[in-house]
Amino acid sequence: MDLWNFLRERKKWWLLPVIIVLLLLGILIIIGGSSAVAPFIYTIF
């Protein structure tokens, strides 16, 4: 994966938590937008 190689070669390990949080938020939005759990997820924000 190109992103993994970029992080490893340039020692940009501080970007890893940012990427993980963005992925988790994206998954949460996708799940919350199309399910019965949506009202409960929106109360978190």
mmCIF file of the N, C-alpha and C atoms, coordinates in Angstrom:
data_MODEL
# 
_entry.id   MODEL 
# 
loop_
_atom_site.group_PDB 
_atom_site.id 
_atom_site.type_symbol 
_atom_site.label_atom_id 
_atom_site.label_alt_id 
_atom_site.label_comp_id 
_atom_site.label_asym_id 
_atom_site.label_entity_id 
_atom_site.label_seq_id 
_atom_site.pdbx_PDB_ins_code 
_atom_site.Cartn_x 
_atom_site.Cartn_y 
_atom_site.Cartn_z 
_atom_site.occupancy 
_atom_site.B_iso_or_equiv 
_atom_site.pdbx_formal_charge 
_atom_site.auth_seq_id 
_atom_site.auth_comp_id 
_atom_site.auth_asym_id 
_atom_site.auth_atom_id 
_atom_site.pdbx_PDB_model_num 
ATOM 1   N N  . MET A 1 1  ? 0.844   -1.177 0.000  1.00 0.00 ? 1  MET A N  1 
ATOM 2   C CA . MET A 1 1  ? 0.000   0.000  0.000  1.00 0.00 ? 1  MET A CA 1 
ATOM 3   C C  . MET A 1 1  ? 0.891   1.244  0.000  1.00 0.00 ? 1  MET A C  1 
ATOM 4   N N  . ASP A 1 2  ? 0.577   2.170  -0.849 1.00 0.00 ? 2  ASP A N  1 
ATOM 5   C CA . ASP A 1 2  ? 1.409   3.361  -1.012 1.00 0.00 ? 2  ASP A CA 1 
ATOM 6   C C  . ASP A 1 2  ? 1.454   4.218  0.249  1.00 0.00 ? 2  ASP A C  1 
ATOM 7   N N  . LEU A 1 3  ? 0.321   4.343  0.907  1.00 0.00 ? 3  LEU A N  1 
ATOM 8   C CA . LEU A 1 3  ? 0.286   5.160  2.118  1.00 0.00 ? 3  LEU A CA 1 
ATOM 9   C C  . LEU A 1 3  ? 1.188   4.586  3.207  1.00 0.00 ? 3  LEU A C  1 
ATOM 10  N N  . TRP A 1 4  ? 1.170   3.280  3.375  1.00 0.00 ? 4  TRP A N  1 
ATOM 11  C CA . TRP A 1 4  ? 2.014   2.629  4.377  1.00 0.00 ? 4  TRP A CA 1 
ATOM 12  C C  . TRP A 1 4  ? 3.493   2.841  4.056  1.00 0.00 ? 4  TRP A C  1 
ATOM 13  N N  . ASN A 1 5  ? 3.854   2.710  2.770  1.00 0.00 ? 5  ASN A N  1 
ATOM 14  C CA . ASN A 1 5  ? 5.251   2.937  2.370  1.00 0.00 ? 5  ASN A CA 1 
ATOM 15  C C  . ASN A 1 5  ? 5.669   4.381  2.622  1.00 0.00 ? 5  ASN A C  1 
ATOM 16  N N  . PHE A 1 6  ? 4.769   5.311  2.353  1.00 0.00 ? 6  PHE A N  1 
ATOM 17  C CA . PHE A 1 6  ? 5.064   6.724  2.595  1.00 0.00 ? 6  PHE A CA 1 
ATOM 18  C C  . PHE A 1 6  ? 5.328   6.976  4.081  1.00 0.00 ? 6  PHE A C  1 
ATOM 19  N N  . LEU A 1 7  ? 4.464   6.424  4.943  1.00 0.00 ? 7  LEU A N  1 
ATOM 20  C CA . LEU A 1 7  ? 4.645   6.631  6.379  1.00 0.00 ? 7  LEU A CA 1 
ATOM 21  C C  . LEU A 1 7  ? 5.943   6.006  6.864  1.00 0.00 ? 7  LEU A C  1 
ATOM 22  N N  . ARG A 1 8  ? 6.263   4.829  6.356  1.00 0.00 ? 8  ARG A N  1 
ATOM 23  C CA . ARG A 1 8  ? 7.453   4.116  6.821  1.00 0.00 ? 8  ARG A CA 1 
ATOM 24  C C  . ARG A 1 8  ? 8.729   4.798  6.343  1.00 0.00 ? 8  ARG A C  1 
ATOM 25  N N  . GLU A 1 9  ? 8.772   5.213  5.088  1.00 0.00 ? 9  GLU A N  1 
ATOM 26  C CA . GLU A 1 9  ? 10.001  5.790  4.539  1.00 0.00 ? 9  GLU A CA 1 
ATOM 27  C C  . GLU A 1 9  ? 10.284  7.177  5.096  1.00 0.00 ? 9  GLU A C  1 
ATOM 28  N N  . ARG A 1 10 ? 9.241   7.958  5.319  1.00 0.00 ? 10 ARG A N  1 
ATOM 29  C CA . ARG A 1 10 ? 9.453   9.332  5.752  1.00 0.00 ? 10 ARG A CA 1 
ATOM 30  C C  . ARG A 1 10 ? 9.275   9.529  7.253  1.00 0.00 ? 10 ARG A C  1 
ATOM 31  N N  . LYS A 1 11 ? 9.072   8.445  7.985  1.00 0.00 ? 11 LYS A N  1 
ATOM 32  C CA . LYS A 1 11 ? 8.936   8.475  9.451  1.00 0.00 ? 11 LYS A CA 1 
ATOM 33  C C  . LYS A 1 11 ? 7.835   9.431  9.896  1.00 0.00 ? 11 LYS A C  1 
ATOM 34  N N  . LYS A 1 12 ? 6.715   9.377  9.215  1.00 0.00 ? 12 LYS A N  1 
ATOM 35  C CA . LYS A 1 12 ? 5.571   10.230 9.556  1.00 0.00 ? 12 LYS A CA 1 
ATOM 36  C C  . LYS A 1 12 ? 4.562   9.448  10.398 1.00 0.00 ? 12 LYS A C  1 
ATOM 37  N N  . TRP A 1 13 ? 5.047   8.865  11.486 1.00 0.00 ? 13 TRP A N  1 
ATOM 38  C CA . TRP A 1 13 ? 4.181   8.006  12.306 1.00 0.00 ? 13 TRP A CA 1 
ATOM 39  C C  . TRP A 1 13 ? 3.086   8.787  13.011 1.00 0.00 ? 13 TRP A C  1 
ATOM 40  N N  . TRP A 1 14 ? 3.251   10.106 13.166 1.00 0.00 ? 14 TRP A N  1 
ATOM 41  C CA . TRP A 1 14 ? 2.223   10.903 13.823 1.00 0.00 ? 14 TRP A CA 1 
ATOM 42  C C  . TRP A 1 14 ? 0.962   10.998 12.973 1.00 0.00 ? 14 TRP A C  1 
ATOM 43  N N  . LEU A 1 15 ? 1.072   10.689 11.671 1.00 0.00 ? 15 LEU A N  1 
ATOM 44  C CA . LEU A 1 15 ? -0.109  10.724 10.812 1.00 0.00 ? 15 LEU A CA 1 
ATOM 45  C C  . LEU A 1 15 ? -1.008  9.510  11.007 1.00 0.00 ? 15 LEU A C  1 
ATOM 46  N N  . LEU A 1 16 ? -0.463  8.432  11.543 1.00 0.00 ? 16 LEU A N  1 
ATOM 47  C CA . LEU A 1 16 ? -1.231  7.190  11.672 1.00 0.00 ? 16 LEU A CA 1 
ATOM 48  C C  . LEU A 1 16 ? -2.489  7.349  12.535 1.00 0.00 ? 16 LEU A C  1 
ATOM 49  N N  . PRO A 1 17 ? -2.428  7.959  13.715 1.00 0.00 ? 17 PRO A N  1 
ATOM 50  C CA . PRO A 1 17 ? -3.668  8.139  14.491 1.00 0.00 ? 17 PRO A CA 1 
ATOM 51  C C  . PRO A 1 17 ? -4.699  9.013  13.780 1.00 0.00 ? 17 PRO A C  1 
ATOM 52  N N  . VAL A 1 18 ? -4.226  10.012 13.048 1.00 0.00 ? 18 VAL A N  1 
ATOM 53  C CA . VAL A 1 18 ? -5.138  10.884 12.315 1.00 0.00 ? 18 VAL A CA 1 
ATOM 54  C C  . VAL A 1 18 ? -5.885  10.084 11.255 1.00 0.00 ? 18 VAL A C  1 
ATOM 55  N N  . ILE A 1 19 ? -5.172  9.246  10.527 1.00 0.00 ? 19 ILE A N  1 
ATOM 56  C CA . ILE A 1 19 ? -5.785  8.430  9.483  1.00 0.00 ? 19 ILE A CA 1 
ATOM 57  C C  . ILE A 1 19 ? -6.775  7.440  10.080 1.00 0.00 ? 19 ILE A C  1 
ATOM 58  N N  . ILE A 1 20 ? -6.416  6.834  11.204 1.00 0.00 ? 20 ILE A N  1 
ATOM 59  C CA . ILE A 1 20 ? -7.313  5.868  11.843 1.00 0.00 ? 20 ILE A CA 1 
ATOM 60  C C  . ILE A 1 20 ? -8.598  6.542  12.310 1.00 0.00 ? 20 ILE A C  1 
ATOM 61  N N  . VAL A 1 21 ? -8.475  7.721  12.914 1.00 0.00 ? 21 VAL A N  1 
ATOM 62  C CA . VAL A 1 21 ? -9.664  8.439  13.384 1.00 0.00 ? 21 VAL A CA 1 
ATOM 63  C C  . VAL A 1 21 ? -10.555 8.824  12.210 1.00 0.00 ? 21 VAL A C  1 
ATOM 64  N N  . LEU A 1 22 ? -9.961  9.289  11.112 1.00 0.00 ? 22 LEU A N  1 
ATOM 65  C CA . LEU A 1 22 ? -10.763 9.648  9.943  1.00 0.00 ? 22 LEU A CA 1 
ATOM 66  C C  . LEU A 1 22 ? -11.478 8.437  9.368  1.00 0.00 ? 22 LEU A C  1 
ATOM 67  N N  . LEU A 1 23 ? -10.807 7.301  9.310  1.00 0.00 ? 23 LEU A N  1 
ATOM 68  C CA . LEU A 1 23 ? -11.450 6.082  8.821  1.00 0.00 ? 23 LEU A CA 1 
ATOM 69  C C  . LEU A 1 23 ? -12.607 5.665  9.727  1.00 0.00 ? 23 LEU A C  1 
ATOM 70  N N  . LEU A 1 24 ? -12.399 5.725  11.034 1.00 0.00 ? 24 LEU A N  1 
ATOM 71  C CA . LEU A 1 24 ? -13.467 5.352  11.962 1.00 0.00 ? 24 LEU A CA 1 
ATOM 72  C C  . LEU A 1 24 ? -14.662 6.290  11.844 1.00 0.00 ? 24 LEU A C  1 
ATOM 73  N N  . LEU A 1 25 ? -14.412 7.586  11.704 1.00 0.00 ? 25 LEU A N  1 
ATOM 74  C CA . LEU A 1 25 ? -15.509 8.530  11.531 1.00 0.00 ? 25 LEU A CA 1 
ATOM 75  C C  . LEU A 1 25 ? -16.262 8.271  10.232 1.00 0.00 ? 25 LEU A C  1 
ATOM 76  N N  . GLY A 1 26 ? -15.535 7.963  9.178  1.00 0.00 ? 26 GLY A N  1 
ATOM 77  C CA . GLY A 1 26 ? -16.178 7.651  7.908  1.00 0.00 ? 26 GLY A CA 1 
ATOM 78  C C  . GLY A 1 26 ? -17.054 6.415  7.997  1.00 0.00 ? 26 GLY A C  1 
ATOM 79  N N  . ILE A 1 27 ? -16.553 5.380  8.660  1.00 0.00 ? 27 ILE A N  1 
ATOM 80  C CA . ILE A 1 27 ? -17.339 4.158  8.831  1.00 0.00 ? 27 ILE A CA 1 
ATOM 81  C C  . ILE A 1 27 ? -18.582 4.439  9.681  1.00 0.00 ? 27 ILE A C  1 
ATOM 82  N N  . LEU A 1 28 ? -18.413 5.239  10.725 1.00 0.00 ? 28 LEU A N  1 
ATOM 83  C CA . LEU A 1 28 ? -19.537 5.582  11.589 1.00 0.00 ? 28 LEU A CA 1 
ATOM 84  C C  . LEU A 1 28 ? -20.610 6.347  10.824 1.00 0.00 ? 28 LEU A C  1 
ATOM 85  N N  . ILE A 1 29 ? -20.194 7.249  9.960  1.00 0.00 ? 29 ILE A N  1 
ATOM 86  C CA . ILE A 1 29 ? -21.156 8.027  9.166  1.00 0.00 ? 29 ILE A CA 1 
ATOM 87  C C  . ILE A 1 29 ? -21.877 7.124  8.168  1.00 0.00 ? 29 ILE A C  1 
ATOM 88  N N  . ILE A 1 30 ? -21.150 6.220  7.538  1.00 0.00 ? 30 ILE A N  1 
ATOM 89  C CA . ILE A 1 30 ? -21.768 5.316  6.568  1.00 0.00 ? 30 ILE A CA 1 
ATOM 90  C C  . ILE A 1 30 ? -22.778 4.400  7.257  1.00 0.00 ? 30 ILE A C  1 
ATOM 91  N N  . ILE A 1 31 ? -22.395 3.842  8.389  1.00 0.00 ? 31 ILE A N  1 
ATOM 92  C CA . ILE A 1 31 ? -23.306 2.956  9.119  1.00 0.00 ? 31 ILE A CA 1 
ATOM 93  C C  . ILE A 1 31 ? -24.498 3.743  9.675  1.00 0.00 ? 31 ILE A C  1 
ATOM 94  N N  . GLY A 1 32 ? -24.214 4.908  10.205 1.00 0.00 ? 32 GLY A N  1 
ATOM 95  C CA . GLY A 1 32 ? -25.275 5.704  10.822 1.00 0.00 ? 32 GLY A CA 1 
ATOM 96  C C  . GLY A 1 32 ? -26.257 6.289  9.831  1.00 0.00 ? 32 GLY A C  1 
ATOM 97  N N  . GLY A 1 33 ? -25.823 6.509  8.615  1.00 0.00 ? 33 GLY A N  1 
ATOM 98  C CA . GLY A 1 33 ? -26.711 7.109  7.625  1.00 0.00 ? 33 GLY A CA 1 
ATOM 99  C C  . GLY A 1 33 ? -27.730 6.151  7.062  1.00 0.00 ? 33 GLY A C  1 
ATOM 100 N N  . SER A 1 34 ? -27.488 4.858  7.193  1.00 0.00 ? 34 SER A N  1 
ATOM 101 C CA . SER A 1 34 ? -28.386 3.904  6.533  1.00 0.00 ? 34 SER A CA 1 
ATOM 102 C C  . SER A 1 34 ? -28.843 2.785  7.469  1.00 0.00 ? 34 SER A C  1 
ATOM 103 N N  . SER A 1 35 ? -29.092 3.113  8.721  1.00 0.00 ? 35 SER A N  1 
ATOM 104 C CA . SER A 1 35 ? -29.540 2.058  9.625  1.00 0.00 ? 35 SER A CA 1 
ATOM 105 C C  . SER A 1 35 ? -30.460 2.635  10.688 1.00 0.00 ? 35 SER A C  1 
ATOM 106 N N  . ALA A 1 36 ? -31.005 1.752  11.489 1.00 0.00 ? 36 ALA A N  1 
ATOM 107 C CA . ALA A 1 36 ? -31.892 2.174  12.567 1.00 0.00 ? 36 ALA A CA 1 
ATOM 108 C C  . ALA A 1 36 ? -31.112 2.738  13.751 1.00 0.00 ? 36 ALA A C  1 
ATOM 109 N N  . VAL A 1 37 ? -29.797 2.630  13.723 1.00 0.00 ? 37 VAL A N  1 
ATOM 110 C CA . VAL A 1 37 ? -28.963 3.127  14.817 1.00 0.00 ? 37 VAL A CA 1 
ATOM 111 C C  . VAL A 1 37 ? -28.689 4.622  14.657 1.00 0.00 ? 37 VAL A C  1 
ATOM 112 N N  . ALA A 1 38 ? -29.052 5.192  13.518 1.00 0.00 ? 38 ALA A N  1 
ATOM 113 C CA . ALA A 1 38 ? -28.735 6.579  13.192 1.00 0.00 ? 38 ALA A CA 1 
ATOM 114 C C  . ALA A 1 38 ? -29.115 7.575  14.293 1.00 0.00 ? 38 ALA A C  1 
ATOM 115 N N  . PRO A 1 39 ? -30.312 7.525  14.862 1.00 0.00 ? 39 PRO A N  1 
ATOM 116 C CA . PRO A 1 39 ? -30.638 8.522  15.902 1.00 0.00 ? 39 PRO A CA 1 
ATOM 117 C C  . PRO A 1 39 ? -29.705 8.456  17.111 1.00 0.00 ? 39 PRO A C  1 
ATOM 118 N N  . PHE A 1 40 ? -29.227 7.284  17.449 1.00 0.00 ? 40 PHE A N  1 
ATOM 119 C CA . PHE A 1 40 ? -28.342 7.157  18.602 1.00 0.00 ? 40 PHE A CA 1 
ATOM 120 C C  . PHE A 1 40 ? -26.939 7.671  18.282 1.00 0.00 ? 40 PHE A C  1 
ATOM 121 N N  . ILE A 1 41 ? -26.497 7.473  17.052 1.00 0.00 ? 41 ILE A N  1 
ATOM 122 C CA . ILE A 1 41 ? -25.174 7.956  16.659 1.00 0.00 ? 41 ILE A CA 1 
ATOM 123 C C  . ILE A 1 41 ? -25.170 9.483  16.588 1.00 0.00 ? 41 ILE A C  1 
ATOM 124 N N  . TYR A 1 42 ? -26.255 10.073 16.095 1.00 0.00 ? 42 TYR A N  1 
ATOM 125 C CA . TYR A 1 42 ? -26.287 11.519 15.966 1.00 0.00 ? 42 TYR A CA 1 
ATOM 126 C C  . TYR A 1 42 ? -26.318 12.213 17.320 1.00 0.00 ? 42 TYR A C  1 
ATOM 127 N N  . THR A 1 43 ? -26.795 11.533 18.350 1.00 0.00 ? 43 THR A N  1 
ATOM 128 C CA . THR A 1 43 ? -26.790 12.166 19.669 1.00 0.00 ? 43 THR A CA 1 
ATOM 129 C C  . THR A 1 43 ? -25.378 12.262 20.245 1.00 0.00 ? 43 THR A C  1 
ATOM 130 N N  . ILE A 1 44 ? -24.449 11.428 19.751 1.00 0.00 ? 44 ILE A N  1 
ATOM 131 C CA . ILE A 1 44 ? -23.058 11.505 20.212 1.00 0.00 ? 44 ILE A CA 1 
ATOM 132 C C  . ILE A 1 44 ? -22.445 12.842 19.797 1.00 0.00 ? 44 ILE A C  1 
ATOM 133 N N  . PHE A 1 45 ? -22.754 13.270 18.585 1.00 0.00 ? 45 PHE A N  1 
ATOM 134 C CA . PHE A 1 45 ? -22.201 14.512 18.072 1.00 0.00 ? 45 PHE A CA 1 
ATOM 135 C C  . PHE A 1 45 ? -23.164 15.626 18.384 1.00 0.00 ? 45 PHE A C  1 
# 
